[in-house]
Amino acid sequence: MDRISFDSPAGDFAAISLDHDLGGDDTTRPVVLWLCENDRCPPEVRVHTANPVGREWLTGMARRQVRTS
């Protein structure tokens, strides 16, 4: 499995695209929580998922982060 380091010297990123369900029990929720807790949520968050509950959670977290930043 590949891993992306958000603490890389490459700097900030402008957008991220997320699918909620990654297979099995894995989701992108831990990634989104980390981004929000570390104030690293980019200004543009795209959500592409067939899971309506997952979509609601991801978009809700992104909206809260943008409002509070």
Helices and strands as residue ranges (DSSP letters): E 15-18, E 21-23, E 26-27, H 29-37, E 44-47, H 52-68
